[in-house]
Amino acid sequence: MPLPQLSDEARKLALAKAAEARSARAELRQKVKSGELAITKVLQMKDDPVVAKIKVSTLLESLPGYGKAKVSALMEELKIDPSRRVKGLGEVQRAALIDHFS
């Protein structure tokens, strides 16, 4: 499917919207990293547009002490696809993650 042809103004608006979404996700990851926001709380916020579109692996890597290897092993153990986003988690997967971090 070819990309739509956007006018310069529409392209600028789209870029601004994308930048705003990236900064909102970065702010969320920073809050998780600092402990200001608990990972269990974030996992329950699946309908929040910022939370819904973040990859589970990226979110978990924000936790202190969790790097790519530890997150990969945890996601494999819980049978969560590495490309899964928070909104796409099944109830069993979400419950397993919440249980793991409780």
QUINORSUL-V365375 format. One record per residue. N is the residue number from 1. SS is DSSP state (H for helix, E for strand, - for the rest). PHI is phi as a letter, one per 30 degrees, with the letter a starting at -180 (NA if undefined). Layout:
# QUINORSUL-V365375
n	ss	phi
N	SS	PHI
N	SS	PHI
This chain:
# QUINORSUL-V365375
n	ss	phi
1	-	NA
2	-	d
3	-	d
4	-	d
5	-	d
6	-	c
7	-	d
8	H	e
9	H	d
10	H	d
11	H	d
12	H	d
13	H	d
14	H	d
15	H	d
16	H	d
17	H	d
18	H	d
19	H	d
20	H	d
21	H	d
22	H	d
23	H	d
24	H	d
25	H	d
26	H	d
27	H	d
28	H	d
29	H	d
30	H	d
31	H	d
32	H	d
33	H	d
34	H	d
35	-	i
36	-	d
37	-	b
38	-	d
39	H	d
40	H	d
41	H	d
42	H	d
43	H	d
44	H	d
45	-	c
46	-	d
47	-	c
48	-	d
49	H	d
50	H	d
51	H	d
52	H	e
53	-	c
54	-	d
55	E	d
56	H	e
57	H	d
58	H	d
59	H	d
60	H	d
61	H	d
62	-	d
63	-	d
64	-	d
65	-	i
66	-	c
67	-	c
68	H	d
69	H	d
70	H	d
71	H	d
72	H	d
73	H	d
74	H	d
75	H	d
76	H	d
77	H	d
78	-	d
79	-	h
80	-	c
81	-	d
82	-	d
83	-	c
84	-	d
85	E	c
86	H	e
87	H	d
88	H	d
89	-	d
90	-	d
91	H	d
92	H	d
93	H	d
94	H	d
95	H	d
96	H	d
97	H	d
98	H	d
99	H	d
100	H	d
101	H	c
102	-	d
